[in-house]
Each structure stands twice: as structure tokens, then as C-alpha cells.
Amino acid sequence: MARPSAKNPTLSLDRGVLPSLLGYVLRRTQSAVFADFAATFAQAGEALTPGEFGLLVLVERNAGLSQMALARALGIDRSTLVPILNRLQARGLLVRRDSPTDGRTHALGLTPAGEKALTRFARLVKAHEKRIASGLSAAETRTLIGLLEKVRASARSL
């Protein structure tokens, strides 16, 4: 077994079967992509996670979306969603209104400040996406996204 070097312990680390496991490579890639996302936003003086960005886009594109429908679309449970909504609402980006069709639910929407922020966030995400895909052609990027969608569709959820 190869020993890690003192200078960079992960450089020569024997990873065994791990590099051949799709889940392992996906997780390492996700970590790198999320770190770049965080650095992009931090450098711009913004604080947002990839999940929060996705949530804001879904709310902006689907006026009056319910919390339950949003949780399903994001693949998370309501108890996970509520604190995220609370944070975004406290930041003045999101508003919950009584649903006009169901008094037991809330219709979600962006505030004017949220709409303005989302425009700013989208520019940052576009720069981040350009950077992380810089080693791929446009066709390769489309192919990779299609392949990842196939993996997601095949994955069994408990």
C-alpha cells in the first residue's frame, strides 16, 4: 500500500476501489463544486447555498408554489425545508402568503428584494458554472448532464 507523503497526505493516498465507485466520485465532485460555489458567493460578499439558489429559482418560476410542492420538487422533507424558508424570509428574500385555494397552506413568492437578489445570484452562478465546466465543451456538458440525470433516475430512494 502506498504511503501518503508528508507534504500532501492525499496526493499519494491509496484509495483502493473508491475511484471506481460512481457514488464516491459523484460525492467528491459535489464537494468540489459546492466549495467553488461558496467561494464565488463569498468573494462577491454574498451568502447563499446551492440549495437555497435552487429553491429561489423554483419559487420565482412557479408563482404561489406551496411548501409541500416545493419540498417534493427539492427532494427534501418539510421539516428540512421550513428552517431554510425561515432564513430566506428573515433575509427579506421570500414571503409566505395564505394560499388562495387552500387555507391550510402557504403560497410562496419572492419579495421585490428577492427578485433583485436572484438576478444578482444568477450572474454569480453563471460565472461559477462557466468555471467548473471550463474543461468541457458545450456538447460534453450537455452529455454529462444527461448521463447524471440517468443516474439520478436509476437511483433508488428509500
C-alpha positions, 0 to 999 in steps of 0.5 A: 500500500502506498504511503501518503507523503508528508507534504500532501497526505492525499496526493499519494493516498491509496484509495483502493476501489473508491475511484471506481465507485460512481457514488464516491466520485459523484460525492467528491465532485459535489464537494468540489463544486459546492466549495467553488460555489461558496467561494464565488458567493463569498468573494462577491460578499454574498451568502447563499447555498446551492440549495437555497439558489435552487429553491429561489429559482423554483419559487420565482418560476412557479408563482404561489408554489406551496411548501409541500410542492416545493419540498417534493420538487427539492427532494427534501422533507418539510421539516428540512425545508421550513428552517431554510424558508425561515432564513430566506424570509428573515433575509427579506428574500421570500414571503409566505402568503395564505394560499388562495385555494387552500387555507391550510397552506402557504403560497410562496413568492419572492419579495421585490428584494428577492427578485433583485437578489436572484438576478444578482445570484444568477450572474454569480452562478453563471460565472461559477458554472462557466468555471467548473465546466471550463474543461468541457465543451458545450456538447460534453456538458450537455452529455454529462448532464444527461448521463447524471440525470440517468443516474439520478433516475436509476437511483433508488430512494428509500 
